[in-house]
């Protein structure tokens, strides 16, 4: 983040305050405001949480003529350590805040750090990205279960979110075809590994020859590699702080498409859980 972040507009500041309303109780909010170096009149009684946040941030912007303390408050309120055992709540709050930050060219990652993204200017721009991506994926005859993630809301910030959601759909299919539990690489290993018995839960071929078995293991490793690169199993969020280009998104979603097709043709074996 640059040393001097431009101030938030009055409307954006109000929207941001309402988004962060659920990040803390009234009691916790007082401590957060003080930790960031903000000030509020009195003890905050008589005001809702979002009003307390808005008043403190508006006062800071009037004093400093920057949005720095607002950005610091976002980072402090949405610090991952504040949401231990509440990963779902953390992701939900971060998602709505990132919708505002996208128009400023910033994204708050799952590790609590800001990173730059391609700045969104309008919703129409995001829709245009989605249409362009979908058109090229349809030309490639990409699997329908992947096309479902070419939505404008996923592409408003950058292409990483569409790729991330597409990988989650692969996990869903692994669970649906086996009734096993788990997620991502761990699930792929459990589902596709030959194991000591030499029989996976899902087989891509008859598993008779060494070539068959080699293909089975190779595809399993391809699943694991995809999940390792684009899934954070614990937080269900981005694992790396970089922005995917449109070309990379096309290639990665094409890979997810190939894995979906192989799963569609895979056969459930007699192996019992």
N, C-alpha and C positions, 0 to 999 in steps of 0.2 A: 504494500500500500504506500502511495506517495506521502511525503511529509505533510503536504497540505491538501486534504480532500475537500472538494467543493461542497458547499452547504446543501442539505436536502431541501426541497421545496416544502412549503407548508403542508400541502396535500400529502406528499410522500412521508413526511415526518409523522403525520397523523396516522397514516396507513401502517407505517412501521411500528408505532406505539401500540396499535391494536393487534398487530401480528405477535408482538412480544408480551402481550397481556398474560398469556398462560405460562410464561417462562419462570414465574416466581410467585410466591404468596405475597400478601401485603407486607408481612414482616421481613421476608427475604429481600423484597424490593428496596427497602430502605438501605440495607447493607450494600446491595448492588450499586445503587446510585452513589453512595459514598465511596465505594471502592474504585469507581470509574473517575471520581473527581468531580461529579456533578453536584448540584445543589437544588434543594426544593424548599419551598416556603413552608415553615411549620413542620408538623409530623406527617403530613399527607392525608390526615383524616378529612373526610368529606369529599374525597375524590376517588374515582375508580382507579384501578391499576394503570390502565392505558392513559388516563388523564395525567397521572403522576409522572409517567414516563415522558409523555409529550411535553409537559411543562418544563421538566428538567432539561430535556434535549433542546427545546426551543430557547430557553434561557442561555444555555451554553453556546448555541449557534449565534445568538445575538451578541454575545460577549467576544467570541473568538473569530467570527466570520468564516468558520470552517465547519466541515462535517466530521472532523476527526474524533470528537468525543462521542458522536452518534455511532461511528464505526467501532469505537472501543467498547461502547455499551453493548452492541450486538455481539461482539466477540466474547465479552465477559458473561453476558446473560446466557449465551449458547455455548459455553465451555463444555466440552464432552464430559468432564469429570462431574459436572452438576447433574448429569442424567444417567448415572450408573443404574443399571436394571430398568431404564426407561428409554430404550433405544428407539422404540416406535414414536414416542412423543418427541424425542430429539429430532428425528428425521422429518416429522410433520412440521415442526416449527421452522426448521432450517429451510425446508422447501418453500414455504410462503415468504420467508425473508429473502431468499435467493431470487424470487420473482421480481422484487424491487431492486435488488442489487444488480440484476442482469442488465438493466437499463443504464447502469453506471459503469458497466464493464467489470464487475467483481462477482465472485462466487465464494461463499463460505463452505469450505470442504468439511468432510467428516472428522478431520483431526483438529477442527477449531481454528484453522488458519485461512486467511483470505488468499485467493489466487485470481489472476486476470482471466477473463473470458472474452470472446467476441461480443462486443456491445450490441444488445438488441435495441432497436429504435422504435419499432411498432409491432403490434400483434400481427399485422399483415405481413411483415417481414418474416416472422416466425412461420406463418402459414405458407409463405412462398418457399421457405427452406424445406418444409415438410412435403410440399407437392413435388419439388425437384427431386428430393431423395426417394420418394415413393415411385416416381416415374422411372427412375433409373433401376430401382430394385425390381419393379415389375418387368422391365426390359430383360433383366437377368433371370426372370422367373423364380424369384426368391419365394420361399415358403410363406404361406398365408399367416402362419403363427408369428412370423417375424415382421411382416408388413403392418401388423396391428400396432406396432410401436413407432410408426412414423407419424406421430401426432404433433401438432404445433406446440402444445404445452411442454412437450419433452424437448423440443428443439429450440425453444425460446432463448435458452442460455448457451448451450453448445450441443454437439452431437453425442457427447459421452453418455448422457442420460438415456437416449434411445438405445444405444448399444448395451448399456447396463441392464435395462429392462428386458431387452431381447435375450440376454443370457439367463435372466431369472426364468423366462418361459421354458428354457431347456430343462432347468431343475424341476419345474412343474410337470413336464412330460415324463421325466424319469420317475417321479413319485407316482404319477397316474398309472404308468404301465407296470409298476411293481408293487404298489401299496407299501413301499418302504418309506421310512422317515429319514430326515437328514437334509443336507443342502449342499449345493455347489460341488467342489472337488471331492469332499468326503463322500457325498452321495454317489458320485460317478464311480469312485473306487469300489464302494460297496456293491453297486449295481452291476458293473461291467467287468470286474476282475475275475480272472479264472480261478483264483484262490487255490487252496490245497487240494480241493476236490476236482479241480480242472473244469468247473462248470459255473458260469456267471448266472445272475438272475435274468439278464437279457442277453441274447446271442445275436450277433450280426450275420452269422453264417453257420454251417453245420458243425464246425469245430472238430473236424475229422483230421485234417492234415495239419502239418506244422505251419503251413502258409495261412490256413484258417485261423489258427491260434495267434499267429503273429499279427494278423489284421485286427483281431479282437483287442489285443493288448495295445496296438498302435492307436486305434480309435479311442480306447479308454484314456490314453495319455493325451490325446487331442482334446477331449472333453475337459480333463483336469487342467491342461494348460490354458484353455479359454477361461475357465472359472478363476484360475489363479491370477490372471491378468486383469479381469474385469469385475470381480466380485470381492467384497469384503464381507466374509460370512458373519462376523460378529455384529457389525454396525449396518450391514446392507447398504453401504454407500460407496462412493468412489474410493479407490485404494491408492491412487496416484494423483498428483496435482498437475495435470497437464490437460490441454484442450485437444480434442480429436478433430482432425480436419474432415471435410466432407468425403474426400477420397478414402481416408482410413475407415470412416464409418461405413461406407459402402462395402469395403472388403471384409470388415469384421462382421457385419450383418449377413453377408453372403456365407461366411464361415458358419454362423449360427444356423443359417438356412440348411446347409449341408448336414449338420448334426441333427436337425429336426427330421430331415428326410431319412437318415439312417435309423433314427429311433422309430419312425413310422413303420419301417420294414422289419425292425428287430422282433425277435420271437421270445416270449416268456418261456423259460425252461421249467423243468420239474423241481428245481432247487427250492427248498423251503427255508424261510427266514428263521 
